[in-house]
Amino acid sequence: MRTLIRDAQVFDGSGEAAPLGSVLVDQDRIAAVAYGDDALAGVAADRVIDAAGKTLMPGMVEADAHSRRSPAHLIGQC
């Protein structure tokens, strides 16, 4: 299944203002990110989401994890 999310402010984490754009998701993967008013306009999709006025952060992953265990448990295991 292909989902097209259109006309969102696409936040990419660069620190610049989020430009208007669209994101195509194919199955569970980001297939394309394009910027501009007509971004990905000719792409066939099973589902189209109008994201006008919304912000989209494609591909963001929670990489800031904290362990509840102390590294001391690793002593003697190396």
N, CA, C and O atoms as CSV, one atom per row, in Angstrom:
chain,resi,resn,atom,element,x,y,z
A,1,MET,N,N,0.838,-1.187,0.000
A,1,MET,CA,C,0.000,0.000,0.000
A,1,MET,C,C,0.878,1.244,0.000
A,1,MET,O,O,1.842,1.339,0.761
A,2,ARG,N,N,0.542,2.174,-0.842
A,2,ARG,CA,C,1.287,3.432,-0.927
A,2,ARG,C,C,0.424,4.560,-0.375
A,2,ARG,O,O,-0.738,4.722,-0.746
A,3,THR,N,N,1.028,5.333,0.522
A,3,THR,CA,C,0.342,6.475,1.133
A,3,THR,C,C,1.104,7.743,0.785
A,3,THR,O,O,2.317,7.821,0.976
A,4,LEU,N,N,0.393,8.725,0.278
A,4,LEU,CA,C,0.983,10.023,-0.044
A,4,LEU,C,C,0.478,11.042,0.965
A,4,LEU,O,O,-0.728,11.248,1.100
A,5,ILE,N,N,1.392,11.668,1.662
A,5,ILE,CA,C,1.061,12.728,2.619
A,5,ILE,C,C,1.452,14.033,1.948
A,5,ILE,O,O,2.633,14.296,1.726
A,6,ARG,N,N,0.443,14.858,1.623
A,6,ARG,CA,C,0.667,16.056,0.803
A,6,ARG,C,C,0.568,17.346,1.589
A,6,ARG,O,O,-0.169,17.455,2.569
A,7,ASP,N,N,1.336,18.319,1.126
A,7,ASP,CA,C,1.230,19.713,1.571
A,7,ASP,C,C,1.498,19.937,3.056
A,7,ASP,O,O,0.866,20.789,3.681
A,8,ALA,N,N,2.422,19.186,3.614
A,8,ALA,CA,C,2.826,19.373,5.014
A,8,ALA,C,C,4.049,20.276,5.080
A,8,ALA,O,O,4.783,20.410,4.101
A,9,GLN,N,N,4.265,20.886,6.216
A,9,GLN,CA,C,5.542,21.551,6.482
A,9,GLN,C,C,6.473,20.412,6.886
A,9,GLN,O,O,6.278,19.803,7.938
A,10,VAL,N,N,7.477,20.118,6.068
A,10,VAL,CA,C,8.347,18.959,6.280
A,10,VAL,C,C,9.560,19.376,7.101
A,10,VAL,O,O,10.454,20.062,6.606
A,11,PHE,N,N,9.578,18.956,8.355
A,11,PHE,CA,C,10.668,19.264,9.283
A,11,PHE,C,C,11.753,18.212,9.113
A,11,PHE,O,O,11.501,17.019,9.283
A,12,ASP,N,N,12.975,18.660,8.775
A,12,ASP,CA,C,14.058,17.699,8.550
A,12,ASP,C,C,15.173,17.780,9.581
A,12,ASP,O,O,16.176,17.077,9.458
A,13,GLY,N,N,15.017,18.619,10.589
A,13,GLY,CA,C,16.022,18.697,11.646
A,13,GLY,C,C,17.261,19.496,11.290
A,13,GLY,O,O,18.229,19.501,12.051
A,14,SER,N,N,17.254,20.172,10.149
A,14,SER,CA,C,18.432,20.924,9.703
A,14,SER,C,C,18.587,22.264,10.428
A,14,SER,O,O,19.644,22.891,10.370
A,15,GLY,N,N,17.532,22.690,11.105
A,15,GLY,CA,C,17.566,23.998,11.754
A,15,GLY,C,C,16.958,25.086,10.896
A,15,GLY,O,O,16.719,26.193,11.378
A,16,GLU,N,N,16.705,24.791,9.638
A,16,GLU,CA,C,16.059,25.740,8.730
A,16,GLU,C,C,14.543,25.653,8.912
A,16,GLU,O,O,14.035,24.698,9.500
A,17,ALA,N,N,13.835,26.647,8.407
A,17,ALA,CA,C,12.370,26.620,8.446
A,17,ALA,C,C,11.877,25.402,7.667
A,17,ALA,O,O,12.464,25.031,6.651
A,18,ALA,N,N,10.809,24.787,8.142
A,18,ALA,CA,C,10.260,23.596,7.489
A,18,ALA,C,C,9.538,23.998,6.202
A,18,ALA,O,O,8.528,24.701,6.257
A,19,PRO,N,N,10.046,23.556,5.035
A,19,PRO,CA,C,9.401,23.915,3.772
A,19,PRO,C,C,8.156,23.069,3.513
A,19,PRO,O,O,7.990,21.999,4.098
A,20,LEU,N,N,7.300,23.552,2.648
A,20,LEU,CA,C,6.130,22.813,2.216
A,20,LEU,C,C,6.576,21.644,1.351
A,20,LEU,O,O,7.431,21.807,0.480
A,21,GLY,N,N,6.005,20.467,1.582
A,21,GLY,CA,C,6.395,19.315,0.786
A,21,GLY,C,C,5.459,18.142,0.981
A,21,GLY,O,O,4.441,18.239,1.666
A,22,SER,N,N,5.828,17.028,0.363
A,22,SER,CA,C,5.035,15.809,0.428
A,22,SER,C,C,5.946,14.622,0.660
A,22,SER,O,O,7.125,14.648,0.307
A,23,VAL,N,N,5.388,13.578,1.259
A,23,VAL,CA,C,6.147,12.359,1.552
A,23,VAL,C,C,5.337,11.167,1.057
A,23,VAL,O,O,4.139,11.060,1.321
A,24,LEU,N,N,6.008,10.276,0.335
A,24,LEU,CA,C,5.398,9.044,-0.143
A,24,LEU,C,C,5.910,7.894,0.708
A,24,LEU,O,O,7.118,7.699,0.844
A,25,VAL,N,N,4.975,7.127,1.287
A,25,VAL,CA,C,5.322,5.951,2.088
A,25,VAL,C,C,4.846,4.724,1.321
A,25,VAL,O,O,3.671,4.621,0.967
A,26,ASP,N,N,5.764,3.795,1.066
A,26,ASP,CA,C,5.441,2.555,0.365
A,26,ASP,C,C,5.606,1.409,1.347
A,26,ASP,O,O,6.716,1.118,1.794
A,27,GLN,N,N,4.502,0.763,1.680
A,27,GLN,CA,C,4.451,-0.257,2.734
A,27,GLN,C,C,4.819,0.408,4.061
A,27,GLN,O,O,4.036,1.197,4.590
A,28,ASP,N,N,5.989,0.103,4.599
A,28,ASP,CA,C,6.416,0.713,5.869
A,28,ASP,C,C,7.698,1.516,5.717
A,28,ASP,O,O,8.405,1.748,6.699
A,29,ARG,N,N,8.005,1.943,4.494
A,29,ARG,CA,C,9.237,2.691,4.216
A,29,ARG,C,C,8.945,4.023,3.534
A,29,ARG,O,O,8.013,4.141,2.739
A,30,ILE,N,N,9.753,5.013,3.857
A,30,ILE,CA,C,9.670,6.292,3.150
A,30,ILE,C,C,10.269,6.084,1.769
A,30,ILE,O,O,11.447,5.753,1.643
A,31,ALA,N,N,9.463,6.278,0.737
A,31,ALA,CA,C,9.918,6.060,-0.640
A,31,ALA,C,C,10.406,7.346,-1.290
A,31,ALA,O,O,11.290,7.312,-2.146
A,32,ALA,N,N,9.834,8.490,-0.888
A,32,ALA,CA,C,10.229,9.767,-1.493
A,32,ALA,C,C,9.818,10.923,-0.597
A,32,ALA,O,O,8.793,10.883,0.083
A,33,VAL,N,N,10.646,11.947,-0.619
A,33,VAL,CA,C,10.343,13.222,0.025
A,33,VAL,C,C,10.610,14.284,-1.036
A,33,VAL,O,O,11.686,14.312,-1.635
A,34,ALA,N,N,9.634,15.154,-1.267
A,34,ALA,CA,C,9.807,16.199,-2.279
A,34,ALA,C,C,9.238,17.510,-1.736
A,34,ALA,O,O,8.305,17.520,-0.933
A,35,TYR,N,N,9.818,18.593,-2.189
A,35,TYR,CA,C,9.447,19.917,-1.685
A,35,TYR,C,C,8.785,20.744,-2.774
A,35,TYR,O,O,9.091,20.594,-3.957
A,36,GLY,N,N,7.880,21.615,-2.365
A,36,GLY,CA,C,7.195,22.512,-3.295
A,36,GLY,C,C,5.701,22.273,-3.293
A,36,GLY,O,O,5.219,21.284,-2.742
A,37,ASP,N,N,4.962,23.198,-3.921
A,37,ASP,CA,C,3.500,23.141,-3.952
A,37,ASP,C,C,2.964,21.884,-4.628
A,37,ASP,O,O,1.986,21.303,-4.157
A,38,ASP,N,N,3.574,21.467,-5.701
A,38,ASP,CA,C,3.089,20.305,-6.449
A,38,ASP,C,C,3.973,19.082,-6.257
A,38,ASP,O,O,4.056,18.227,-7.139
A,39,ALA,N,N,4.620,18.998,-5.130
A,39,ALA,CA,C,5.542,17.890,-4.872
A,39,ALA,C,C,4.810,16.556,-4.961
A,39,ALA,O,O,3.789,16.351,-4.305
A,40,LEU,N,N,5.336,15.665,-5.768
A,40,LEU,CA,C,4.809,14.308,-5.959
A,40,LEU,C,C,3.370,14.300,-6.474
A,40,LEU,O,O,2.630,13.349,-6.224
A,41,ALA,N,N,2.971,15.348,-7.188
A,41,ALA,CA,C,1.591,15.478,-7.668
A,41,ALA,C,C,1.171,14.349,-8.601
A,41,ALA,O,O,0.006,13.952,-8.579
A,42,GLY,N,N,2.069,13.822,-9.413
A,42,GLY,CA,C,1.714,12.783,-10.376
A,42,GLY,C,C,1.887,11.369,-9.862
A,42,GLY,O,O,1.750,10.421,-10.636
A,43,VAL,N,N,2.179,11.195,-8.597
A,43,VAL,CA,C,2.444,9.875,-8.036
A,43,VAL,C,C,1.130,9.170,-7.695
A,43,VAL,O,O,0.235,9.759,-7.088
A,44,ALA,N,N,1.030,7.900,-8.096
A,44,ALA,CA,C,-0.151,7.104,-7.767
A,44,ALA,C,C,-0.019,6.590,-6.335
A,44,ALA,O,O,1.036,6.098,-5.936
A,45,ALA,N,N,-1.102,6.709,-5.571
A,45,ALA,CA,C,-1.099,6.234,-4.186
A,45,ALA,C,C,-2.463,5.641,-3.860
A,45,ALA,O,O,-3.483,6.067,-4.401
A,46,ASP,N,N,-2.467,4.656,-2.970
A,46,ASP,CA,C,-3.715,4.037,-2.530
A,46,ASP,C,C,-4.482,4.947,-1.577
A,46,ASP,O,O,-5.710,4.906,-1.497
A,47,ARG,N,N,-3.735,5.755,-0.869
A,47,ARG,CA,C,-4.327,6.652,0.127
A,47,ARG,C,C,-3.607,7.993,0.047
A,47,ARG,O,O,-2.381,8.034,-0.050
A,48,VAL,N,N,-4.353,9.080,0.088
A,48,VAL,CA,C,-3.770,10.423,0.072
A,48,VAL,C,C,-4.250,11.153,1.321
A,48,VAL,O,O,-5.448,11.226,1.592
A,49,ILE,N,N,-3.298,11.687,2.074
A,49,ILE,CA,C,-3.609,12.443,3.284
A,49,ILE,C,C,-3.280,13.907,3.032
A,49,ILE,O,O,-2.153,14.246,2.673
A,50,ASP,N,N,-4.270,14.770,3.222
A,50,ASP,CA,C,-4.060,16.207,3.093
A,50,ASP,C,C,-3.536,16.710,4.438
A,50,ASP,O,O,-4.272,16.738,5.424
A,51,ALA,N,N,-2.267,17.107,4.475
A,51,ALA,CA,C,-1.634,17.542,5.719
A,51,ALA,C,C,-1.438,19.058,5.759
A,51,ALA,O,O,-0.574,19.554,6.482
A,52,ALA,N,N,-2.232,19.789,4.989
A,52,ALA,CA,C,-2.116,21.248,4.975
A,52,ALA,C,C,-2.272,21.797,6.390
A,52,ALA,O,O,-3.202,21.441,7.114
A,53,GLY,N,N,-1.344,22.668,6.765
A,53,GLY,CA,C,-1.378,23.265,8.092
A,53,GLY,C,C,-0.762,22.404,9.181
A,53,GLY,O,O,-0.772,22.781,10.353
A,54,LYS,N,N,-0.227,21.252,8.802
A,54,LYS,CA,C,0.370,20.335,9.769
A,54,LYS,C,C,1.877,20.224,9.511
A,54,LYS,O,O,2.357,20.557,8.427
A,55,THR,N,N,2.606,19.755,10.511
A,55,THR,CA,C,4.050,19.541,10.379
A,55,THR,C,C,4.321,18.047,10.363
A,55,THR,O,O,3.740,17.293,11.143
A,56,LEU,N,N,5.205,17.626,9.473
A,56,LEU,CA,C,5.560,16.222,9.319
A,56,LEU,C,C,7.056,16.063,9.570
A,56,LEU,O,O,7.861,16.848,9.070
A,57,MET,N,N,7.423,15.053,10.342
A,57,MET,CA,C,8.836,14.776,10.631
A,57,MET,C,C,9.160,13.369,10.150
A,57,MET,O,O,9.179,12.441,10.959
A,58,PRO,N,N,9.417,13.178,8.841
A,58,PRO,CA,C,9.638,11.832,8.316
A,58,PRO,C,C,10.958,11.237,8.798
A,58,PRO,O,O,11.991,11.906,8.830
A,59,GLY,N,N,10.891,9.978,9.164
A,59,GLY,CA,C,12.105,9.238,9.509
A,59,GLY,C,C,12.673,9.501,10.881
A,59,GLY,O,O,13.755,9.005,11.194
A,60,MET,N,N,11.990,10.260,11.711
A,60,MET,CA,C,12.517,10.526,13.049
A,60,MET,C,C,12.453,9.256,13.892
A,60,MET,O,O,11.442,8.555,13.920
A,61,VAL,N,N,13.548,8.985,14.569
A,61,VAL,CA,C,13.657,7.801,15.413
A,61,VAL,C,C,14.122,8.249,16.790
A,61,VAL,O,O,14.981,9.125,16.896
A,62,GLU,N,N,13.576,7.672,17.832
A,62,GLU,CA,C,13.998,7.990,19.198
A,62,GLU,C,C,15.366,7.352,19.435
A,62,GLU,O,O,15.467,6.161,19.730
A,63,ALA,N,N,16.405,8.157,19.301
A,63,ALA,CA,C,17.761,7.655,19.472
A,63,ALA,C,C,18.343,8.013,20.827
A,63,ALA,O,O,19.469,7.628,21.143
A,64,ASP,N,N,17.593,8.741,21.622
A,64,ASP,CA,C,18.075,9.179,22.929
A,64,ASP,C,C,17.491,8.263,24.004
A,64,ASP,O,O,16.489,8.592,24.639
A,65,ALA,N,N,18.126,7.123,24.193
A,65,ALA,CA,C,17.633,6.146,25.165
A,65,ALA,C,C,18.523,6.162,26.402
A,65,ALA,O,O,19.724,6.423,26.323
A,66,HIS,N,N,17.920,5.883,27.519
A,66,HIS,CA,C,18.652,5.854,28.784
A,66,HIS,C,C,18.448,4.510,29.453
A,66,HIS,O,O,17.319,4.046,29.611
A,67,SER,N,N,19.529,3.899,29.839
A,67,SER,CA,C,19.455,2.630,30.538
A,67,SER,C,C,19.193,2.882,32.011
A,67,SER,O,O,19.708,3.841,32.586
A,68,ARG,N,N,18.401,2.033,32.611
A,68,ARG,CA,C,18.145,2.154,34.045
A,68,ARG,C,C,19.192,1.404,34.849
A,68,ARG,O,O,19.232,1.502,36.076
A,69,ARG,N,N,20.031,0.663,34.161
A,69,ARG,CA,C,21.065,-0.103,34.847
A,69,ARG,C,C,22.384,0.647,34.786
A,69,ARG,O,O,22.673,1.352,33.819
A,70,SER,N,N,23.158,0.488,35.806
A,70,SER,CA,C,24.478,1.091,35.858
A,70,SER,C,C,25.435,0.266,35.006
A,70,SER,O,O,25.282,-0.953,34.923
A,71,PRO,N,N,26.434,0.910,34.362
A,71,PRO,CA,C,27.429,0.148,33.601
A,71,PRO,C,C,28.231,-0.804,34.486
A,71,PRO,O,O,28.955,-1.657,33.973
A,72,ALA,N,N,28.113,-0.671,35.791
A,72,ALA,CA,C,28.875,-1.534,36.700
A,72,ALA,C,C,28.505,-3.003,36.518
A,72,ALA,O,O,29.310,-3.874,36.850
A,73,HIS,N,N,27.321,-3.304,36.005
A,73,HIS,CA,C,26.929,-4.695,35.829
A,73,HIS,C,C,27.762,-5.394,34.759
A,73,HIS,O,O,27.769,-6.623,34.678
A,74,LEU,N,N,28.462,-4.612,33.939
A,74,LEU,CA,C,29.285,-5.191,32.866
A,74,LEU,C,C,30.695,-5.577,33.347
A,74,LEU,O,O,31.414,-6.282,32.639
A,75,ILE,N,N,31.085,-5.130,34.518
A,75,ILE,CA,C,32.432,-5.422,35.014
A,75,ILE,C,C,32.575,-6.937,35.163
A,75,ILE,O,O,31.731,-7.608,35.755
A,76,GLY,N,N,33.659,-7.443,34.613
A,76,GLY,CA,C,33.944,-8.864,34.685
A,76,GLY,C,C,33.321,-9.678,33.568
A,76,GLY,O,O,33.549,-10.885,33.485
A,77,GLN,N,N,32.532,-9.038,32.702
A,77,GLN,CA,C,31.897,-9.762,31.607
A,77,GLN,C,C,32.634,-9.582,30.282
A,77,GLN,O,O,32.259,-10.183,29.276
A,78,CYS,N,N,33.665,-8.768,30.278
A,78,CYS,CA,C,34.381,-8.514,29.043
A,78,CYS,C,C,35.505,-9.508,28.843
A,78,CYS,O,O,36.219,-9.441,27.843
